[in-house]
Amino acid sequence: MEFKRKFGRKKKTKPTKGIFLILLLALALFLWFKAEDIMNALL
């Protein structure tokens, strides 16, 4: 019974955190593909 309560609480996710992670992933992918251009521009 105690375990069910603990896991039940953990299932509540924050939607803003998910959106933030998706944006961060998109930014990381963008930088990954643009890294060469950025390096050429800086150097």
Contact map, one row per residue, 1 for C-alpha under 8 A:
1111100000000000000000000000000000000000000
1111110000000000000000000000000000000000000
1111111000000000000000000000000000000000000
1111111100000000000000000000000000000000000
1111111110000000000000000000000000000000000
0111111111000000000000000000000000000000000
0011111111100000000000000000000000000000000
0001111111110000000000000000000000000000000
0000111111110000000000000000000000000000000
0000011111111000000000000000000000000000000
0000001111111000000000000000000000000000000
0000000111111100000000000000000000000000000
0000000001111110000000000000000000000000000
0000000000011111110000000000000000000000000
0000000000001111111000000000000000000000000
0000000000000111111100000000000000000000000
0000000000000111111110000000000000000000000
0000000000000111111111000000000000000000000
0000000000000011111111100000000000000000000
0000000000000001111111110000000000000000000
0000000000000000111111111000000000000000000
0000000000000000011111111100000000000000000
0000000000000000001111111110000000000000000
0000000000000000000111111111000000000000000
0000000000000000000011111111100000000000000
0000000000000000000001111111110000000000000
0000000000000000000000111111111000000000000
0000000000000000000000011111111100000000000
0000000000000000000000001111111110000000000
0000000000000000000000000111111111000000000
0000000000000000000000000011111111100000000
0000000000000000000000000001111111100000000
0000000000000000000000000000111111110000000
0000000000000000000000000000011111111100000
0000000000000000000000000000001111111110000
0000000000000000000000000000000011111111000
0000000000000000000000000000000001111111100
0000000000000000000000000000000001111111110
0000000000000000000000000000000000111111111
0000000000000000000000000000000000011111111
0000000000000000000000000000000000001111111
0000000000000000000000000000000000000111111
0000000000000000000000000000000000000011111
